[in-house]
């Protein structure tokens, strides 16, 4: 399972020193790291292999970056074989990270690709279901008259496109999605969706020892009770924040101690 967290800020900043070093679950071992961030109206992507059994150092990766939003994921053994399979994924200003398990079936990849416009189909470079679901979201935005290259989009159409993309995947795979968490950003807002897999959020201006808070539960699926939930946020004006999965370990300059997410 890829390890995931996202950073966001109300203004363009250099990412916090809190992000320069973090530890993730090591079973199975992480083999590659992906880092995606917004710059102007584009999402820029870095990927690199990882050395087993060593902490992930981000100082080199973050050097020179100034952004409002950033998503980082580590790909573990058994999760794709090529560097192109390493999340996060991007198109125009949009970047996507996700954890969990998507239902699949024989012929699903071909059926999904058939639903994409040629411009989006050409952007699919890996072999993972998560990348295909991201492009289904972009397709739903385009169906609503919103160019996937447009970085200035109101939150409501994005939330609707997320719901429709989830429903479309369930239709194509002929199975429900019940173990998925998504982080999505265009640099203007951060969107997080959870179906049975929780995410946490905390301002980096928090006091020493403050716990990460679970994202509030909101109905995220039109045909299900609110076990699925959606969250969208423009960061608070006074600070920066993290949106993370459970079990990621940080050393923070702010707290001068380790924050364990539970």
C-alpha positions in Angstrom: 0.0 0.0 0.0 1.5 3.4 -1.0 2.2 5.7 2.0 0.6 9.1 1.5 0.6 12.6 2.9 -0.2 16.0 1.6 1.0 19.5 2.5 -1.0 22.7 1.8 -0.7 26.4 2.6 -2.8 29.5 2.2 0.1 31.3 0.4 3.1 30.3 -1.7 5.7 29.1 0.8 8.8 26.8 1.0 7.4 23.5 2.5 7.9 23.2 6.2 11.0 21.7 7.7 8.6 19.2 9.2 8.5 17.4 5.8 12.2 16.9 5.4 12.3 13.6 7.3 9.6 11.1 7.8 9.3 7.4 8.3 6.7 5.0 6.8 5.8 1.4 7.3 8.6 -0.8 6.0 6.7 -4.0 5.3 6.7 -4.4 2.4 9.7 -2.2 1.9 9.3 1.1 0.0 11.0 1.0 -3.4 10.2 4.4 -5.0 9.1 7.9 -4.0 6.9 10.3 -5.8 6.6 14.1 -5.1 4.1 16.4 -6.9 3.6 20.1 -6.2 1.9 23.0 -7.9 3.8 25.9 -9.4 1.6 28.6 -11.0 -1.0 26.8 -13.1 0.9 23.5 -13.4 1.6 20.4 -11.3 5.3 19.4 -11.4 6.4 15.8 -10.6 9.5 14.2 -9.3 10.1 10.4 -8.9 13.1 8.5 -7.7 14.0 5.0 -6.4 14.5 4.4 -2.7 17.2 2.4 -0.9 15.7 -0.3 1.4 15.8 0.1 5.2 16.9 3.7 5.1 14.8 6.7 6.3 13.4 8.8 3.6 15.2 12.2 3.4 13.3 14.9 1.6 15.7 17.9 2.0 17.1 17.4 -1.4 13.7 16.8 -3.1 12.2 19.9 -1.4 15.1 22.3 -2.1 14.0 25.3 -4.1 10.3 24.4 -4.1 7.8 27.1 -3.3 4.2 26.0 -3.5 0.7 26.1 -2.0 0.2 22.3 -2.3 2.3 19.2 -2.3 1.5 15.4 -2.3 4.1 12.8 -1.5 3.7 9.0 -1.8 6.0 6.0 -1.4 5.4 2.9 -3.6 6.1 -0.4 -1.9 7.2 -3.8 -3.2 4.5 -5.5 -5.2 2.8 -2.3 -6.2 3.6 -2.0 -9.9 7.0 -2.6 -11.5 7.8 0.6 -13.3 8.7 4.1 -12.1 5.6 5.3 -14.0 3.5 3.3 -11.5 4.7 5.4 -8.6 2.1 7.9 -7.4 1.1 10.7 -7.2 -0.2 11.3 -10.7 -0.8 14.6 -12.4 -2.5 16.4 -15.3 -2.3 20.1 -15.9 -2.7 21.7 -12.4 -4.3 18.6 -10.9 -2.4 16.1 -8.7 -3.8 12.9 -7.2 -2.6 10.5 -4.4 -4.6 7.5 -3.1 -4.3 4.5 -0.8 -6.4 1.4 -0.5 -7.7 -1.2 -2.8 -9.8 -0.7 -5.9 -12.0 -3.5 -7.2 -10.8 -4.9 -10.5 -11.8 -7.5 -13.1 -10.5 -8.9 -16.4 -10.8 -6.3 -19.2 -11.3 -3.4 -16.8 -8.2 -1.4 -18.0 -9.4 -1.5 -21.6 -13.0 -0.6 -20.7 -11.7 2.4 -18.7 -9.4 3.6 -21.4 -12.3 3.5 -23.8 -14.1 6.0 -21.6 -11.3 8.6 -21.8 -10.7 11.3 -24.4 -7.6 10.8 -26.5 -5.8 13.7 -24.7 -6.4 12.0 -21.4 -5.7 8.5 -22.6 -2.2 9.6 -23.8 -1.4 10.9 -20.3 -1.8 7.4 -18.7 1.7 6.2 -18.5 1.5 3.5 -15.8 -0.4 0.3 -15.2 -2.2 1.0 -12.0 -6.0 1.2 -11.3 -5.4 4.4 -9.2 -4.1 6.3 -12.2 -7.1 5.2 -14.3 -9.5 6.4 -11.6 -7.8 9.8 -11.6 -8.3 10.1 -15.3 -12.0 9.1 -14.9 -12.3 12.1 -12.5 -10.7 14.4 -15.2 -13.2 13.0 -17.7 -16.1 13.8 -15.4 -14.8 17.4 -15.1 -14.6 17.7 -18.8 -18.1 16.3 -19.2 -19.3 19.1 -16.8 -17.7 21.7 -19.2 -14.6 22.2 -17.0 -11.3 21.9 -18.8 -8.9 19.6 -16.8 -6.2 22.3 -17.6 -8.2 24.9 -15.7 -6.7 25.6 -12.3 -9.4 28.0 -11.1 -12.4 25.7 -10.3 -15.1 26.1 -7.7 -15.1 23.2 -5.1 -18.6 22.0 -5.8 -18.1 20.7 -9.4 -15.0 18.9 -8.2 -16.8 17.1 -5.4 -19.5 16.1 -7.9 -17.0 14.8 -10.3 -15.3 12.8 -7.6 -18.7 11.2 -6.7 -19.4 10.4 -10.3 -15.9 9.0 -10.9 -16.3 6.6 -8.0 -19.7 5.5 -9.2 -18.4 5.0 -12.7 -15.5 2.8 -11.5 -18.0 0.7 -9.5 -20.1 0.3 -12.6 -17.1 -0.7 -14.7 -15.6 -3.0 -12.1 -19.0 -4.4 -11.1 -18.1 -4.1 -7.4 -18.3 -1.5 -4.7 -15.4 0.6 -3.5 -15.1 0.2 0.3 -11.3 0.7 1.0 -10.0 3.9 -0.5 -8.7 7.3 0.5 -7.9 10.0 -2.0 -6.1 13.3 -1.8 -6.6 15.7 -4.7 -5.4 19.3 -5.2 -5.1 21.9 -7.9 -3.1 24.3 -5.7 -6.2 26.3 -4.8 -8.0 23.8 -2.6 -7.3 20.4 -1.1 -9.9 17.7 -1.5 -9.9 14.4 0.5 -12.3 11.5 0.0 -12.4 8.5 2.2 -14.4 5.3 1.8 -13.6 3.1 4.7 -10.0 4.3 5.1 -9.6 7.4 7.4 -7.3 10.4 6.8 -6.1 12.9 9.4 -5.4 16.6 9.2 -3.5 19.0 11.4 -2.3 22.6 11.1 1.5 22.9 11.4 0.9 25.8 13.8 -0.4 23.3 16.4 1.0 23.4 19.9 3.5 20.8 21.1 1.8 17.5 21.8 -1.5 18.3 20.0 -3.0 15.3 18.3 -3.8 15.1 14.6 -7.5 15.4 14.1 -9.6 13.0 12.0 -11.2 14.8 9.0 -14.9 15.4 9.7 -17.3 12.9 8.4 -19.6 14.0 5.5 -21.6 12.0 3.1 -19.4 11.3 0.1 -21.6 9.0 -1.9 -25.1 9.7 -3.2 -26.2 6.1 -2.8 -24.6 5.2 0.5 -24.9 6.2 4.2 -22.2 8.5 5.4 -19.5 5.8 5.9 -17.9 7.6 3.0 -16.9 11.2 3.6 -15.6 14.2 1.7 -13.5 17.1 2.9 -12.5 20.2 1.0 -10.5 23.0 2.4 -8.6 26.1 1.6 -6.0 26.3 4.3 -6.5 28.6 7.2 -5.1 32.1 6.6 -2.7 31.9 9.5 -0.9 28.7 8.7 -0.1 25.5 6.9 -1.4 22.0 7.3 -0.9 18.3 6.7 -3.4 15.7 5.5 -2.1 12.2 6.2 -2.8 8.5 6.6 -2.4 6.6 9.8 1.0 5.3 10.7 3.3 7.9 9.2 6.0 9.2 11.6 7.3 12.7 11.5 10.1 14.6 13.1 9.0 18.3 13.2 11.0 21.4 13.7 7.9 23.0 15.2 7.2 20.5 18.0 10.8 19.4 18.5 9.5 16.0 19.0 7.9 13.2 17.0 4.2 13.1 16.2 2.7 9.6 15.8 -0.6 9.6 14.0 -3.2 7.3 15.6 
